[in-house]
Amino acid sequence: RRTNKRDELMGKVYLTGAGPGDIELMTLKSLRLIKEADVIVYDRLANPEILKEAKDGCKFVYVGKEDSHHILPQEEINEVIYQNALKYDSVVRLKGGDPFVFGRGGEEGIYLKERSIKFEFIPGITSAIAVPEYAGIPVTHRGVTVSFRVVTGHEATNKNKSQIPWENYKTDDTIVFLMGFHRLDKITQKLIEIGKPKDHPIAVISQGTTPNEKTVVGTLENIYEKAKDLPTPALIVVGEVVRLR
């Protein structure tokens, strides 16, 4: 029970991972919160069927693409979440995958903390592991690789220098690129430049964990031509584990 007037005026925000696509990969906790929510703030969800689980009278706030080119800036999304928390008891901010794996959940949490709004992170299954797994590719495998990296293919704007430490990728780690499909040709060129063989295995998985999932396997040299026409979202997996598919 809320104990003071200030608390009575504010709800709680649940920064919630929706999982990678297959609705059955949601957690029990995220499903319960969606059913209890007064407001759901969502964008390009992995699976819009999730919204059907909301209670009658739940308010839906879409913060994704305004048209075919523009996405609501993160600062505005932060403010939308905050304003709804001032008016409603339970606000679910629904994000594809996991809120912390390039989901910008940390930024939303900081924004709420600075404004004294109660919030909680609800983990979700990340596409970085689940999508390759559905396609039959393990991100680690005994005797093949002991570690994996998850890398954003969509960097914060800095034209002078890449944030991606390419020189570190000479190891045998599995590399999973999220949101990098539009840069597939640049990614493969860069990996060849740092010394990976041209026949190094790579896979692109389109619309993973959904009924439309499609996987294309190739090498650093030929994957761009083989996979360039796949629909998005698409995830890239680089490494010897691809041969285990």
RAFENZI-V896446 format. One record per residue. N is the residue number from 1. RES is the residue in one letter. PHI is phi in radians with two decimals (NA if undefined). PSI is psi in whole degrees, -180 to 180 (* if undefined). NEAR is the number of other C-alpha atoms within 10 Angstrom. Layout:
N	RES	PHI	PSI	NEAR
N	RES	PHI	PSI	NEAR
This chain:
1	R	NA	138	5
2	R	-1.25	141	10
3	T	-1.87	-18	7
4	N	-2.41	169	8
5	K	-1.09	-38	8
6	R	-1.07	-44	10
7	D	-1.10	-35	15
8	E	-1.14	-24	14
9	L	-1.54	-7	13
10	M	-2.18	142	21
11	G	-1.68	-167	21
12	K	-2.10	143	20
13	V	-1.88	134	27
14	Y	-1.94	109	22
15	L	-1.48	101	27
16	T	-2.03	130	29
17	G	-1.45	129	29
18	A	-1.61	-5	32
19	G	1.50	180	28
20	P	-1.56	-6	28
21	G	2.70	-59	27
22	D	-1.11	120	18
23	I	-1.06	-26	17
24	E	-1.31	-5	12
25	L	-1.61	6	16
26	M	-1.23	155	19
27	T	-1.48	158	17
28	L	-1.05	-37	9
29	K	-1.17	-44	12
30	S	-1.13	-38	21
31	L	-1.13	-42	19
32	R	-1.07	-44	12
33	L	-1.16	-36	19
34	I	-1.13	-40	26
35	K	-1.20	-25	18
36	E	-1.65	-13	18
37	A	-1.15	142	23
38	D	-1.51	-31	23
39	V	-2.42	140	25
40	I	-2.14	119	25
41	V	-1.76	116	20
42	Y	-2.38	161	21
43	D	-2.24	-133	19
44	R	-1.31	79	14
45	L	-1.08	149	19
46	A	-1.03	-40	24
47	N	-2.54	105	15
48	P	-1.12	-14	13
49	E	-1.04	-22	11
50	I	-1.02	-35	19
51	L	-1.12	-23	17
52	K	-1.19	-16	10
53	E	-1.42	-9	13
54	A	-1.23	157	20
55	K	-1.32	162	14
56	D	-1.05	137	10
57	G	1.55	-6	9
58	C	-1.14	137	16
59	K	-1.58	133	16
60	F	-1.88	130	15
61	V	-2.13	114	15
62	Y	-1.58	125	15
63	V	-2.15	27	18
64	G	-1.59	-137	16
65	K	-1.21	129	13
66	E	-1.36	-35	10
67	D	-2.56	-160	8
68	S	-1.29	-7	6
69	H	-2.10	-34	6
70	H	-1.89	140	9
71	I	-1.96	141	14
72	L	-0.96	127	14
73	P	-1.02	148	11
74	Q	-0.99	-38	13
75	E	-1.06	-38	11
76	E	-1.26	-36	11
77	I	-1.09	-44	20
78	N	-0.95	-44	18
79	E	-1.19	-38	14
80	V	-1.06	-45	15
81	I	-1.07	-46	23
82	Y	-1.05	-48	22
83	Q	-1.09	-38	12
84	N	-1.22	-32	23
85	A	-1.19	-24	24
86	L	-1.29	-21	17
87	K	-1.92	-24	15
88	Y	-2.22	154	18
89	D	-1.25	-45	17
90	S	-2.23	114	21
91	V	-2.00	120	29
92	V	-1.80	120	29
93	R	-1.66	106	27
94	L	-1.67	125	27
95	K	-2.24	139	24
96	G	-1.09	146	23
97	G	1.22	-129	26
98	D	-2.04	141	25
99	P	-1.05	-27	25
100	F	-1.70	-14	19
101	V	-1.60	86	21
102	F	0.97	29	18
103	G	-1.74	-3	15
104	R	1.11	22	13
105	G	-1.12	-34	21
106	G	-1.07	-41	15
107	E	-1.13	-40	14
108	E	-1.17	-40	22
109	G	-1.10	-43	19
110	I	-1.08	-43	14
111	Y	-1.04	-43	17
112	L	-1.22	-40	20
113	K	-1.08	-41	12
114	E	-1.11	-20	8
115	R	-1.92	14	9
116	S	1.06	34	13
117	I	-1.67	133	18
118	K	-1.25	139	15
119	F	-2.66	163	20
120	E	-2.55	143	12
121	F	-1.63	131	17
122	I	-2.00	106	20
123	P	-1.04	151	20
124	G	-2.28	158	24
125	I	-1.17	125	21
126	T	-1.46	142	22
127	S	-1.09	-24	23
128	A	-1.02	-30	24
129	I	-1.84	-43	17
130	A	-1.21	-40	22
131	V	-1.15	-49	27
132	P	-1.03	-38	25
133	E	-1.10	-45	15
134	Y	-1.06	-32	15
135	A	-1.48	1	20
136	G	1.50	19	15
137	I	-2.00	116	20
138	P	-1.41	141	20
139	V	-1.36	-24	26
140	T	-2.28	153	17
141	H	-2.74	131	14
142	R	-0.95	129	6
143	G	1.48	-7	6
144	V	-1.99	-54	15
145	T	-2.66	144	17
146	V	-1.84	2	12
147	S	-2.71	163	13
148	F	-2.51	155	17
149	R	-2.04	143	15
150	V	-2.03	123	15
151	V	-2.21	139	19
152	T	-1.43	134	16
153	G	-1.56	1	20
154	H	-2.14	94	14
155	E	-1.51	158	14
156	A	-1.09	147	9
157	T	-1.13	119	9
158	N	-2.79	95	8
159	K	-1.22	-22	8
160	N	-1.37	-31	6
161	K	-2.61	136	7
162	S	-1.32	139	11
163	Q	-1.35	-17	12
164	I	-1.35	122	12
165	P	-1.40	75	8
166	W	-0.96	-36	13
167	E	-1.09	-24	12
168	N	-1.31	-11	9
169	Y	-1.62	16	16
170	K	-1.34	-10	12
171	T	-1.29	179	12
172	D	-1.59	12	16
173	D	-1.01	148	20
174	T	-1.24	138	25
175	I	-2.07	125	21
176	V	-1.96	121	26
177	F	-1.78	122	22
178	L	-1.74	143	20
179	M	1.02	30	19
180	G	-1.95	4	20
181	F	-1.05	-37	25
182	H	-1.21	-10	14
183	R	-2.04	22	12
184	L	-0.98	-44	22
185	D	-1.12	-39	17
186	K	-1.22	-39	13
187	I	-1.11	-47	19
188	T	-1.15	-40	21
189	Q	-1.08	-42	14
190	K	-1.15	-40	15
191	L	-1.17	-36	19
192	I	-1.18	-40	17
193	E	-1.03	-38	13
194	I	-1.46	-1	13
195	G	2.04	1	11
196	K	-1.26	141	19
197	P	-1.13	150	13
198	K	-1.11	-25	15
199	D	-1.65	15	12
200	H	-1.09	134	18
201	P	-1.27	144	21
202	I	-2.62	146	25
203	A	-2.28	146	26
204	V	-2.07	127	28
205	I	-2.03	118	25
206	S	-1.73	136	23
207	Q	0.86	49	21
208	G	-1.07	148	26
209	T	1.15	8	24
210	T	-1.90	169	16
211	P	-1.09	-19	9
212	N	-1.64	11	9
213	E	-0.97	136	16
214	K	-2.47	134	17
215	T	-2.07	132	18
216	V	-2.08	127	16
217	V	-1.94	139	20
218	G	-2.81	-153	20
219	T	-2.09	168	19
220	L	-0.99	-30	24
221	E	-1.34	-35	17
222	N	-2.00	-4	16
223	I	-1.14	-33	19
224	Y	-1.06	-47	19
225	E	-1.16	-36	11
226	K	-1.28	-31	13
227	A	-1.99	-3	21
228	K	-1.08	-23	14
229	D	-1.67	6	8
230	L	-1.17	146	16
231	P	-1.31	154	14
232	T	-1.63	162	13
233	P	-1.28	147	15
234	A	-2.39	141	22
235	L	-1.99	146	24
236	I	-1.98	131	26
237	V	-2.13	127	26
238	V	-2.08	131	26
239	G	2.54	168	23
240	E	-1.09	-21	19
241	V	-1.10	-22	24
242	V	-1.06	-31	22
243	R	-1.19	-16	15
244	L	-1.43	-6	10
245	R	-0.99	*	12
